[in-house]
Amino acid sequence: MATHPGGLTVDTAAEAGTGPVVRVRGLTRRFGGRTVLDGLDLEIGENEFVALLGRSGSGKSTLLRALAGLDPDVAGEGLVDVPGNSSVIFQDARLLPWQRVLANVVLGSTGAAAYRRGQERLAEVGLAGRERAWPNQLSGGEQQRVALARALVGEPRLLLADEPFGALDALTRIRMHGLLRELCERHRPAVLLVTHDVDEAVALADRVLVLEEGRITVDTPIELPAPRQHRHPGFLEHRERLLAALGVRQTEEAPR
């Protein structure tokens, strides 16, 4: 056993590559007198793509930060992927403006092998030839592609994504959905995607969770043929069920 940076326990089963990538029991986080995560239980298997929905303030990002080891005050028992073998992608690409694109992708690594992997990931996200560009020379969608390349360059077992497409326009977001799914099928990390977008969750995930009052209240598998069509009866059925779980009437706009 080892200590996760966020206060959770890392089980040696995760280090050996057996069992789930994430298994937590009784995960709790309080801010003053307010309980945001209330004895939450969660398990994410190898290569599983899980989407997490919830109303604003429900604790989605708090949960992601806990699993990433970014919150030292979380309490609970269980296992999380080996520290250093997980990665996080945020809504903001968070590129260093004084570093060129390739240097941003391989941030923290040195050597020819690291730069070769960085070039490979850039090619996979459609940015071959842009290695020496500065971040301010890229569009918002391109910057997020760089962030995705950086998140995958170390071949993580666990990819944590906190609304990574929320700031993109609708067309760019659809293209990024396809790219993310393609890259996850190729590199096979387990994924936890935090999103407000019900359609995004149903389009991408193997499983969709709803977080409410600090606990998982819905846990439903999404078994639809790929590519998933928004007009497919099964897609619409999942969408309506999840919107109802979020307290959204059919006449209201889906949360984004």
PEWOTA-V882505 format. One record per run of one state. SS is the DSSP state (H for helix, E for strand, C for the rest). FROM is the first residue (numbers start at 1). LEN is the number of residues. Records with the same first field share a line. If there is no record, write none. Layout:
BEGIN
SS=FROM-LEN / FROM-LEN
END
This chain:
BEGIN
C=1-1 / 4-5 / 11-1 / 16-6 / 32-2 / 45-4 / 55-5 / 69-6 / 80-6 / 91-9 / 106-6 / 125-9 / 138-2 / 153-5 / 163-7 / 188-2 / 195-3 / 205-2 / 213-2 / 222-11 / 246-11
E=2-2 / 9-2 / 22-10 / 34-11 / 49-6 / 75-5 / 86-5 / 100-1 / 134-1 / 158-5 / 190-5 / 207-6 / 215-7
H=12-4 / 60-9 / 101-5 / 112-13 / 135-3 / 140-13 / 170-18 / 198-7 / 233-13
END
